[in-house]
């Protein structure tokens, strides 16, 4: 019992000294654990599209060819694509936007996404992209090129299939899948943690420290961000934006839009390849050598949906490294993309 | 923001006083004796990850309300075994019994740590549970339900996080309570001489009664050695 008493006293003393000099904070207060969104911080660049305030910026001559950068997720943000900003110095108008509920864009309840039902992909994502293009387009004849990565490539493909005449060029980097069954297979393959792994432990162990209700965005986004920082399977090791990084470091996951989108996908099994056979312009299809979940055979399977394409394998980088490694971007990706656009 | 309150400190101290035993160990109340007042136990299982634990408990033979006091240390699987852990100290007391049916309660104080590339978390929490079971000398089967509460939590983010994710993240102690999970399930054991083989399994639900943790169940296979 003497030993037990010592343990108690140690715990008590430690508890008192641990807290007595600290200030309390709330985990769901905007800005504490995750950055504020554009509706909470008016200093952030934003546009109003389709009933939502979106975090967005554009660079380059306003009247020149638009390149719309479409980030992954759903629920990631455009920060890792900011190396594409250098295309503005080559005469293009480069547009970035965080999709509704993702990055620093405005949040919406999960029930709102689910209420869109079978037309969700149209109403949430295609209409939003159409609104972004309309916002930045200065004339009817201005050319539009879509540049999407991962989920963004799926979205760009689906949009192009729906509005083939509105798209001048299409660049897709590792769309996970276009048919829903392929999407599910790719997600499973790219996140197949081993039972004993540190990655799985990191994802599950935190649930006893923090729990968030269905629409507690700050908590859910924070936890999602901890899980999504790196992923060895797809070869993501962290970004290097060089001078392309903005003055603020503020990356934020959109946990609710991610979860809602996946549930909607399971319910309605969307086909992102619908109509893409009507797009006769050459598509630039890119995949990476370091993404173990995207071997040559998978690239060939997914690329088969595009009737006219050029396939390019990015050597030495992973899923996001095609865009977020400044050296690779400068030496390989940017020249490849410019060459593609000039070939159209 | 407010200065952390005296209430929090008192809460933690109160839990500290209750820390006579707290472990997710299954105890056969029909199989306790004054000759075997000590219990060593080891377990492996799943509880917010794949985990392994070691513990010790001591029997206080209060006449109608015998109680076990002690603690347990557990770690999850992973490449870095020492970066995450959980310490639980507390007591488990038999409250009522009728024939072979008995009801016991468990009160535990918890200290736990989480570390990854982005952040190191340290949390003080509590765990309250009740078990109703049918106990025989060599075996028992029971149902348990409990609530695991994360009361206060300390965040310390890495330089990598501040450079790549969010440079203005606020480190320090966070309150009020940052999380809580209900759990319920079955447990049982079979005894051979001084050794008990124990097993428990159940489901975990977040405190909003709607959401689930990423691993929404728990399970544990353990061995007790009485001496």
Interface residues (C-beta under 8 A of the other chain):
Chain A: X4 X7 X8 X11 X12 X15 X16 X18 X19 X20 X22 X23 X24 X25 X26 X27 X31 X32 X33 X34 X35 X195 X196 X197 X198 X200 X201 X202 X203 X204 X205 X206 X207 X208 X209 X210 X211 X212 X213 X214 X225 X226 X229 X230 X238 X239 X248 X249 X250 X251 X252
Chain B: X1 X2 X3 X4 X5 X8 X9 X12 X13 X16 X17 X19 X20 X48 X49 X50 X58 X69 X71 X76 X77 X78 X79 X80 X84 X86 X89 X109 X111 X112 X114 X116 X117 X118 X119 X121 X123 X124 X125 X148 X150 X152 X153 X154 X155 X160 X161 X162 X163 X164 X165 X166 X167 X168 X169 X170 X172 X173 X174 X175 X176 X178 X179 X180 X181 X206 X207 X208 X210 X211 X213 X214 X215
